[in-house]
Amino acid sequence: MLTDNFINKLESYLPKDEIENIIQAFDFAKEAHHGQKRKSGHDFIIHPVEVATHLARLELEPTVIIAGLLHDVIEDTKYKSKDIEEKFGPEVSKIVLSLTKLTTDENNLIENIDQKNMRRFLVSVAKDVRVMIIKLADRLHNVETLKYLDPEKRKKIARETLSIHAPLAQKIGMNDLKWRLEDESFKHLMPDKFKMTKRLISRAINVELKATP
């Protein structure tokens, strides 16, 4: 279930032994999430793989990619942080545990969006920016798959993403994630304007290409 694009990307910037560690993390996550499904009906393991793929696209360190593959293990399976530590070391375990705890803070922020809560949230994630990056990659795949939810749920998550996650991505300098989060959110909040803008951009690019000698 690891795509060729994902493996090829890893091979473009990581040594073979690090890639083998990542594959081991995938095998562990696949076993841990066995039998679990997403709202789409797809096997749950597809989600952490997509999160890890976004992280690899940014050419992040192996520890971050492994933690991305394992980010839902503590929250959604029988495995604990000590199990992750035994197999992948204390650093990965710490990141995954932080991601699990972060969910509570995020839910509180969503219910009470204001500047004070935003500052507290930023402080809580500033201890390890890797935790925030994985969380943003997690949110990105969630908004990429909003079509499987009912319309009201889609809009709610899209608004949360624009209010919380896209600004956080900008604050930590992850502009690529910011733009992707905004695009996916606008697609559901303003579908007609999104399609029109996409057509205009495509048309402008085609005109520019034709004008290039």
VODREN-938750 format. One record per residue: residue number from 1; residue in three letters; x, y, z of N, C-alpha, C, O in turn. Coordinates in steps of 0.05 Angstrom, whole numbers, always signed. Layout:
<sites>
SITE resi resn    nc1    nc2    nc3   cac1   cac2   cac3    cc1    cc2    cc3    oc1    oc2    oc3
SITE  NUM  ala      X      Y      Z      X      Y      Z      X      Y      Z      X      Y      Z
...
</sites>
This chain:
<sites>
SITE resi resn    nc1    nc2    nc3   cac1   cac2   cac3    cc1    cc2    cc3    oc1    oc2    oc3
SITE    1  met    +16    -24     +0     +0     +0     +0    +17    +25     +0     +7    +48     -1
SITE    2  leu    +44    +22     +1    +62    +44     -3    +64    +49    -33    +72    +30    -47
SITE    3  thr    +59    +73    -42    +59    +78    -70    +88    +81    -81   +106    +86    -66
SITE    4  asp    +91    +77   -107   +117    +80   -120   +126   +109   -117   +150   +114   -113
SITE    5  asn   +107   +128   -119   +115   +156   -117   +127   +162    -89   +146   +177    -87
SITE    6  phe   +115   +150    -69   +125   +154    -41   +153   +142    -39   +171   +156    -28
SITE    7  ile   +157   +118    -47   +183   +105    -45   +204   +119    -62   +226   +123    -53
SITE    8  asn   +196   +127    -86   +215   +142   -103   +224   +168    -91   +247   +176    -93
SITE    9  lys   +205   +181    -78   +211   +207    -64   +231   +202    -41   +250   +216    -38
SITE   10  leu   +226   +181    -26   +244   +174     -4   +272   +168    -15   +292   +177     -3
SITE   11  glu   +273   +153    -36   +299   +145    -48   +314   +169    -59   +339   +168    -62
SITE   12  ser   +300   +191    -65   +313   +215    -76   +329   +230    -56   +346   +247    -63
SITE   13  tyr   +324   +226    -30   +339   +242    -10   +346   +227    +16   +358   +239    +34
SITE   14  leu   +339   +201    +18   +345   +187    +43   +362   +162    +36   +359   +150    +15
SITE   15  pro   +380   +154    +55   +395   +129    +51   +377   +105    +54   +356   +106    +66
SITE   16  lys   +387    +82    +44   +372    +58    +44   +363    +48    +71   +340    +39    +75
SITE   17  asp   +381    +50    +91   +374    +41   +118   +351    +57   +131   +335    +46   +146
SITE   18  glu   +350    +83   +125   +329   +100   +135   +302    +92   +122   +281    +92   +135
SITE   19  ile   +303    +86    +96   +279    +78    +82   +268    +52    +93   +244    +48    +96
SITE   20  glu   +286    +34   +100   +278     +8   +112   +264    +12   +138   +245     -2   +145
SITE   21  asn   +274    +32   +154   +260    +38   +180   +232    +49   +175   +214    +42   +190
SITE   22  ile   +229    +65   +154   +203    +76   +148   +184    +54   +139   +160    +54   +147
SITE   23  ile   +194    +35   +124   +177    +12   +115   +169     -5   +139   +146    -15   +140
SITE   24  gln   +187     -8   +158   +180    -22   +183   +158     -8   +198   +140    -21   +209
SITE   25  ala   +159    +19   +198   +138    +34   +212   +111    +31   +197    +90    +29   +210
SITE   26  phe   +112    +30   +171    +88    +25   +156    +76     -3   +163    +52     -5   +167
SITE   27  asp    +93    -23   +164    +83    -50   +171    +70    -50   +198    +50    -63   +203
SITE   28  phe    +83    -36   +217    +72    -35   +245    +45    -20   +245    +26    -30   +257
SITE   29  ala    +43     +2   +231    +18    +18   +229     -4     +1   +216    -27     +2   +224
SITE   30  lys     +3    -13   +195    -16    -29   +180    -28    -51   +198    -52    -56   +198
SITE   31  glu    -11    -63   +214    -20    -84   +232    -37    -71   +254    -58    -82   +261
SITE   32  ala    -28    -48   +265    -43    -35   +287    -71    -27   +278    -90    -29   +294
SITE   33  his    -74    -17   +253   -100     -7   +244   -115    -28   +228   -135    -22   +215
SITE   34  his   -107    -53   +230   -120    -74   +215   -150    -75   +221   -158    -76   +245
SITE   35  gly   -166    -76   +200   -195    -77   +203   -209    -51   +207   -234    -49   +205
SITE   36  gln   -194    -29   +211   -206     -3   +214   -211    +10   +187   -195     +6   +168
SITE   37  lys   -233    +25   +185   -240    +38   +160   -244    +68   +164   -250    +77   +186
SITE   38  arg   -240    +83   +142   -246   +112   +142   -276   +116   +134   -289    +97   +126
SITE   39  lys   -285   +140   +136   -312   +147   +127   -316   +140    +98   -338   +134    +89
SITE   40  ser   -294   +141    +82   -295   +135    +54   -300   +105    +48   -308    +97    +26
SITE   41  gly   -296    +89    +69   -297    +60    +66   -270    +47    +60   -268    +23    +59
SITE   42  his   -250    +64    +56   -223    +55    +51   -210    +45    +76   -217    +53    +98
SITE   43  asp   -191    +27    +73   -175    +19    +97   -162    +43   +110   -152    +61    +97
SITE   44  phe   -162    +43   +137   -152    +66   +152   -123    +72   +145   -115    +95   +146
SITE   45  ile   -107    +51   +140    -78    +55   +136    -72    +74   +113    -51    +86   +112
SITE   46  ile    -92    +78    +95    -87    +97    +73    -82   +125    +84    -67   +140    +72
SITE   47  his    -96   +132   +106    -93   +159   +117    -64   +164   +127    -52   +184   +118
SITE   48  pro    -53   +148   +145    -26   +154   +153     -5   +153   +131    +15   +167   +131
SITE   49  val    -11   +136   +111     +8   +135    +88     +7   +162    +72    +27   +172    +64
SITE   50  glu    -18   +173    +69    -20   +199    +55     -7   +221    +71     +5   +239    +60
SITE   51  val    -10   +220    +98     +3   +240   +115    +33   +238   +112    +47   +258   +108
SITE   52  ala    +44   +214   +112    +73   +210   +109    +82   +219    +81   +104   +229    +78
SITE   53  thr    +65   +215    +61    +72   +224    +34    +75   +254    +33    +93   +264    +20
SITE   54  his    +56   +268    +46    +59   +298    +47    +85   +306    +61    +98   +325    +52
SITE   55  leu    +92   +292    +82   +117   +298    +96   +141   +292    +79   +161   +308    +80
SITE   56  ala   +141   +270    +65   +163   +263    +47   +166   +283    +24   +188   +290    +16
SITE   57  arg   +143   +293    +15   +144   +313     -7   +159   +338     +2   +172   +352    -14
SITE   58  leu   +158   +344    +28   +173   +367    +40   +202   +359    +47   +217   +376    +57
SITE   59  glu   +209   +334    +42   +236   +323    +47   +244   +327    +76   +266   +336    +83
SITE   60  leu   +225   +319    +94   +230   +320   +122   +246   +295   +132   +247   +275   +118
SITE   61  glu   +257   +297   +156   +274   +276   +167   +258   +251   +171   +234   +251   +175
SITE   62  pro   +272   +228   +171   +258   +202   +175   +242   +200   +200   +220   +187   +200
SITE   63  thr   +251   +211   +222   +236   +210   +247   +208   +222   +244   +189   +212   +255
SITE   64  val   +207   +244   +229   +181   +257   +225   +163   +240   +207   +139   +237   +213
SITE   65  ile   +174   +227   +187   +158   +211   +169   +148   +186   +184   +125   +178   +181
SITE   66  ile   +165   +174   +201   +157   +151   +217   +135   +159   +236   +115   +144   +239
SITE   67  ala   +138   +181   +249   +117   +191   +268    +91   +197   +253    +70   +193   +264
SITE   68  gly    +93   +206   +228    +70   +211   +212    +55   +185   +206    +30   +184   +206
SITE   69  leu    +70   +164   +201    +57   +138   +196    +43   +127   +221    +24   +112   +219
SITE   70  leu    +54   +134   +244    +44   +123   +270    +27   +142   +285    +19   +137   +308
SITE   71  his    +20   +165   +273     +8   +187   +289    -19   +180   +302    -26   +193   +322
SITE   72  asp    -34   +161   +291    -60   +154   +303    -59   +128   +319    -80   +119   +329
SITE   73  val    -36   +116   +321    -34    +90   +334    -42    +90   +363    -58    +73   +372
SITE   74  ile    -32   +109   +379    -39   +110   +407    -68   +117   +411    -81   +106   +429
SITE   75  glu    -78   +136   +395   -106   +145   +398   -126   +124   +389   -148   +122   +402
SITE   76  asp   -120   +109   +368   -141    +92   +356   -136    +62   +357   -152    +47   +346
SITE   77  thr   -114    +53   +369   -109    +24   +370   -102    +15   +398   -101    +32   +417
SITE   78  lys    -97    -10   +401    -90    -21   +427    -61    -15   +436    -54    -20   +459
SITE   79  tyr    -45     -5   +418    -17     -1   +424    -13    +25   +439    -28    +44   +436
SITE   80  lys     +8    +25   +457    +14    +48   +474    +41    +60   +466    +55    +50   +448
SITE   81  ser    +47    +83   +478    +72    +96   +472    +96    +79   +477   +116    +81   +463
SITE   82  lys    +95    +62   +498   +117    +44   +504   +122    +24   +482   +145    +16   +477
SITE   83  asp   +101    +16   +468   +104     -3   +446   +119    +11   +422   +136     -1   +410
SITE   84  ile   +112    +36   +418   +125    +51   +396   +155    +56   +404   +173    +54   +387
SITE   85  glu   +159    +63   +429   +187    +68   +438   +204    +43   +435   +227    +45   +427
SITE   86  glu   +194    +20   +442   +209     -5   +439   +217    -11   +411   +239    -21   +406
SITE   87  lys   +200     -4   +392   +206    -10   +364   +220    +12   +349   +236     +7   +331
SITE   88  phe   +214    +37   +356   +224    +59   +340   +239    +81   +356   +247   +101   +344
SITE   89  gly   +242    +77   +382   +258    +95   +398   +241   +116   +412   +218   +121   +405
SITE   90  pro   +253   +129   +432   +239   +149   +449   +231   +174   +434   +211   +186   +441
SITE   91  glu   +247   +182   +414   +240   +207   +400   +214   +204   +384   +197   +222   +386
SITE   92  val   +212   +183   +370   +187   +178   +354   +163   +175   +373   +142   +186   +369
SITE   93  ser   +167   +160   +395   +146   +156   +415   +137   +183   +426   +113   +187   +430
SITE   94  lys   +156   +200   +432   +149   +226   +444   +133   +243   +425   +113   +256   +433
SITE   95  ile   +140   +243   +399   +126   +259   +380    +97   +248   +377    +78   +264   +376
SITE   96  val    +94   +222   +375    +67   +210   +372    +50   +216   +396    +26   +221   +393
SITE   97  leu    +62   +214   +420    +47   +220   +444    +38   +249   +445    +16   +255   +453
SITE   98  ser    +56   +267   +436    +50   +295   +435    +27   +301   +416     +9   +317   +421
SITE   99  leu    +27   +287   +393     +5   +290   +374    -21   +281   +386    -42   +293   +380
SITE  100  thr    -21   +259   +401    -45   +249   +414    -56   +269   +434    -80   +274   +434
SITE  101  lys    -39   +281   +450    -47   +301   +470    -56   +326   +456    -74   +340   +466
SITE  102  leu    -44   +332   +433    -51   +357   +419    -80   +357   +409    -92   +378   +407
SITE  103  thr    -91   +334   +404   -118   +332   +395   -138   +345   +415   -156   +358   +406
SITE  104  thr   -133   +341   +441   -150   +354   +461   -148   +384   +460   -168   +398   +461
SITE  105  asp   -124   +394   +457   -120   +423   +456   -133   +435   +431   -146   +456   +431
SITE  106  glu   -131   +420   +409   -142   +429   +383   -173   +430   +385   -185   +449   +376
SITE  107  asn   -185   +409   +397   -214   +409   +400   -224   +432   +417   -245   +444   +411
SITE  108  asn   -209   +439   +438   -216   +462   +455   -214   +488   +439   -231   +505   +442
SITE  109  leu   -193   +490   +423   -190   +514   +407   -213   +517   +387   -222   +540   +382
SITE  110  ile   -221   +495   +374   -242   +496   +355   -268   +506   +367   -284   +520   +354
SITE  111  glu   -273   +499   +392   -297   +507   +406   -295   +536   +416   -316   +549   +420
SITE  112  asn   -271   +546   +419   -267   +574   +430   -245   +589   +415   -224   +595   +425
SITE  113  ile   -251   +594   +389   -231   +607   +373   -229   +637   +380   -247   +652   +374
SITE  114  asp   -207   +645   +392   -201   +673   +397   -171   +675   +399   -157   +655   +399
SITE  115  gln   -161   +700   +400   -132   +705   +399   -118   +692   +423    -96   +682   +421
SITE  116  lys   -131   +693   +447   -118   +682   +471   -114   +652   +468    -92   +642   +474
SITE  117  asn   -135   +638   +459   -132   +609   +455   -112   +602   +433    -98   +583   +435
SITE  118  met   -112   +619   +412    -93   +615   +391    -64   +617   +401    -47   +601   +394
SITE  119  arg    -59   +637   +418    -32   +640   +429    -24   +616   +446     -2   +606   +444
SITE  120  arg    -43   +607   +463    -37   +584   +479    -31   +559   +462    -13   +544   +468
SITE  121  phe    -46   +556   +441    -42   +534   +423    -15   +535   +410     -1   +515   +408
SITE  122  leu     -7   +559   +401    +19   +563   +389    +42   +556   +409    +61   +543   +401
SITE  123  val    +38   +564   +433    +58   +558   +454    +61   +528   +458    +82   +518   +462
SITE  124  ser    +38   +515   +459    +38   +486   +464    +52   +470   +442    +64   +450   +448
SITE  125  val    +50   +480   +417    +63   +465   +395    +91   +475   +389   +106   +461   +376
SITE  126  ala    +98   +499   +400   +124   +510   +394   +147   +494   +406   +170   +496   +398
SITE  127  lys   +141   +477   +426   +161   +460   +439   +174   +441   +419   +198   +435   +422
SITE  128  asp   +160   +433   +399   +170   +416   +378   +155   +421   +353   +132   +411   +349
SITE  129  val   +166   +436   +334   +152   +444   +310   +145   +420   +293   +127   +421   +277
SITE  130  arg   +160   +398   +297   +154   +374   +281   +126   +363   +287   +112   +353   +269
SITE  131  val   +117   +367   +312    +90   +358   +319    +69   +374   +303    +50   +362   +294
SITE  132  met    +74   +400   +301    +55   +417   +287    +54   +410   +257    +33   +410   +244
SITE  133  ile    +78   +405   +245    +79   +398   +217    +64   +373   +211    +49   +371   +191
SITE  134  ile    +67   +352   +228    +52   +327   +224    +22   +332   +227     +6   +322   +212
SITE  135  lys    +15   +349   +246    -13   +355   +251    -25   +369   +226    -48   +364   +219
SITE  136  leu    -10   +387   +214    -19   +401   +190    -22   +382   +166    -40   +384   +151
SITE  137  ala     -3   +363   +164     -5   +343   +142    -29   +325   +147    -42   +317   +128
SITE  138  asp    -35   +319   +172    -58   +303   +179    -84   +318   +171   -102   +307   +159
SITE  139  arg    -85   +344   +177   -108   +360   +170   -111   +362   +140   -133   +363   +129
SITE  140  leu    -88   +365   +126    -89   +367    +97   -102   +343    +84   -119   +346    +67
SITE  141  his    -94   +319    +93   -107   +296    +81   -137   +294    +89   -153   +285    +73
SITE  142  asn   -143   +304   +112   -172   +304   +121   -188   +322   +103   -211   +315    +96
SITE  143  val   -178   +346    +96   -193   +364    +79   -193   +354    +50   -211   +361    +34
SITE  144  glu   -172   +339    +43   -171   +328    +16   -193   +307    +12   -200   +300    -11
SITE  145  thr   -203   +296    +33   -223   +274    +32   -250   +283    +43   -266   +266    +51
SITE  146  leu   -255   +309    +43   -281   +319    +54   -305   +309    +38   -327   +309    +48
SITE  147  lys   -301   +302    +13   -324   +294     -4   -339   +270     +7   -362   +265     -1
SITE  148  tyr   -326   +255    +25   -340   +232    +37   -358   +239    +60   -371   +222    +72
SITE  149  leu   -358   +265    +68   -374   +273    +91   -399   +288    +81   -400   +296    +57
SITE  150  asp   -419   +292    +98   -442   +307    +90   -435   +337    +87   -416   +346    +99
SITE  151  pro   -451   +352    +71   -444   +380    +65   -439   +398    +89   -420   +414    +88
SITE  152  glu   -455   +396   +110   -451   +413   +133   -425   +407   +147   -411   +425   +156
SITE  153  lys   -418   +382   +150   -393   +373   +162   -369   +383   +146   -349   +392   +157
SITE  154  arg   -372   +382   +119   -350   +391   +102   -345   +421   +107   -322   +429   +110
SITE  155  lys   -366   +437   +108   -363   +466   +112   -351   +472   +139   -334   +490   +141
SITE  156  lys   -360   +458   +159   -350   +462   +186   -320   +457   +188   -305   +473   +198
SITE  157  ile   -311   +435   +176   -282   +428   +177   -266   +448   +160   -244   +455   +167
SITE  158  ala   -278   +456   +137   -264   +475   +120   -260   +502   +134   -239   +514   +132
SITE  159  arg   -281   +511   +148   -279   +536   +163   -258   +534   +185   -242   +553   +189
SITE  160  glu   -258   +512   +199   -238   +508   +220   -210   +509   +209   -191   +520   +220
SITE  161  thr   -207   +496   +186   -181   +495   +173   -171   +523   +165   -147   +529   +169
SITE  162  leu   -189   +540   +155   -181   +567   +147   -176   +584   +172   -159   +602   +171
SITE  163  ser   -190   +579   +193   -187   +596   +218   -163   +588   +234   -151   +605   +247
SITE  164  ile   -156   +562   +234   -136   +552   +253   -111   +542   +238    -89   +551   +243
SITE  165  his   -115   +523   +220    -92   +508   +210    -76   +523   +189    -51   +523   +189
SITE  166  ala    -90   +537   +170    -75   +552   +150    -59   +574   +163    -35   +578   +155
SITE  167  pro    -70   +590   +182    -53   +610   +195    -30   +598   +210     -8   +610   +211
SITE  168  leu    -33   +575   +223    -11   +562   +237    +11   +554   +218    +34   +557   +224
SITE  169  ala     +3   +544   +195    +23   +536   +175    +39   +560   +166    +63   +558   +163
SITE  170  gln    +26   +583   +163    +40   +607   +155    +60   +616   +177    +82   +625   +172
SITE  171  lys    +50   +614   +202    +67   +623   +225    +92   +607   +228   +113   +618   +237
SITE  172  ile    +92   +581   +221   +116   +565   +223   +131   +563   +197   +149   +547   +194
SITE  173  gly   +123   +579   +177   +138   +580   +152   +132   +558   +133   +148   +554   +114
SITE  174  met   +110   +543   +136   +104   +521   +118    +83   +531    +98    +60   +524    +98
SITE  175  asn    +92   +549    +80    +74   +561    +61    +61   +542    +41    +39   +546    +33
SITE  176  asp    +76   +521    +34    +65   +502    +16    +40   +488    +28    +19   +485    +15
SITE  177  leu    +42   +481    +54    +20   +469    +68     -3   +490    +71    -26   +483    +68
SITE  178  lys     +4   +514    +76    -16   +536    +79    -33   +538    +54    -58   +538    +55
SITE  179  trp    -20   +540    +31    -34   +543     +6    -52   +518     +0    -74   +521    -10
SITE  180  arg    -42   +495     +5    -57   +471     +0    -82   +469    +18   -103   +461    +10
SITE  181  leu    -78   +476    +44   -100   +476    +63   -121   +496    +54   -145   +490    +55
SITE  182  glu   -113   +520    +45   -132   +540    +36   -147   +531    +11   -171   +534     +9
SITE  183  asp   -132   +520     -8   -145   +511    -33   -166   +490    -28   -189   +492    -38
SITE  184  glu   -160   +470    -12   -178   +448     -6   -203   +459     +9   -225   +449     +6
SITE  185  ser   -198   +478    +27   -221   +490    +42   -239   +506    +25   -263   +504    +27
SITE  186  phe   -227   +524     +8   -243   +541     -9   -260   +524    -29   -281   +532    -37
SITE  187  lys   -249   +501    -36   -263   +483    -55   -290   +476    -44   -309   +471    -60
SITE  188  his   -293   +474    -18   -319   +466     -6   -335   +489     +4   -360   +487     +6
SITE  189  leu   -322   +511    +11   -336   +535    +21   -347   +552     -1   -369   +563     +1
SITE  190  met   -331   +554    -23   -339   +571    -45   -333   +556    -71   -316   +564    -87
SITE  191  pro   -348   +534    -76   -341   +517    -99   -342   +531   -126   -325   +526   -143
SITE  192  asp   -362   +549   -130   -364   +562   -156   -341   +581   -161   -329   +581   -183
SITE  193  lys   -334   +597   -141   -312   +616   -143   -285   +601   -146   -268   +609   -161
SITE  194  phe   -283   +578   -132   -259   +562   -134   -255   +552   -163   -233   +554   -174
SITE  195  lys   -277   +541   -175   -275   +531   -202   -268   +553   -222   -252   +549   -240
SITE  196  met   -281   +577   -218   -275   +599   -236   -246   +608   -234   -233   +613   -254
SITE  197  thr   -236   +610   -209   -208   +618   -205   -189   +598   -218   -169   +605   -230
SITE  198  lys   -196   +573   -214   -179   +552   -225   -178   +553   -256   -157   +550   -268
SITE  199  arg   -201   +559   -268   -202   +562   -297   -186   +586   -307   -172   +584   -327
SITE  200  leu   -188   +608   -292   -174   +632   -299   -144   +628   -298   -128   +637   -315
SITE  201  ile   -135   +614   -276   -106   +609   -273    -96   +591   -295    -75   +595   -307
SITE  202  ser   -112   +570   -301   -105   +551   -323   -103   +566   -349    -85   +561   -365
SITE  203  arg   -122   +584   -354   -122   +599   -379    -98   +617   -381    -85   +619   -402
SITE  204  ala    -91   +630   -359    -68   +648   -358    -42   +633   -363    -25   +643   -378
SITE  205  ile    -40   +609   -352    -16   +593   -356    -13   +584   -385     +8   +585   -396
SITE  206  asn    -36   +576   -397    -36   +568   -425    -28   +591   -444    -12   +587   -462
SITE  207  val    -38   +615   -438    -31   +639   -454     -1   +644   -451    +12   +650   -471
SITE  208  glu     +9   +642   -427    +38   +647   -422    +55   +627   -437    +76   +634   -448
SITE  209  leu    +47   +602   -436    +62   +581   -450    +62   +585   -480    +83   +581   -493
SITE  210  lys    +40   +593   -491    +38   +598   -520    +56   +622   -528    +66   +623   -550
SITE  211  ala    +58   +641   -510    +74   +665   -516   +104   +661   -513   +120   +677   -522
SITE  212  thr   +111   +639   -499   +139   +633   -495   +151   +622   -521   +141   +603   -532
SITE  213  pro   +173   +635   -531   +185   +627   -556   +198   +600   -554   +209   +589   -573
</sites>
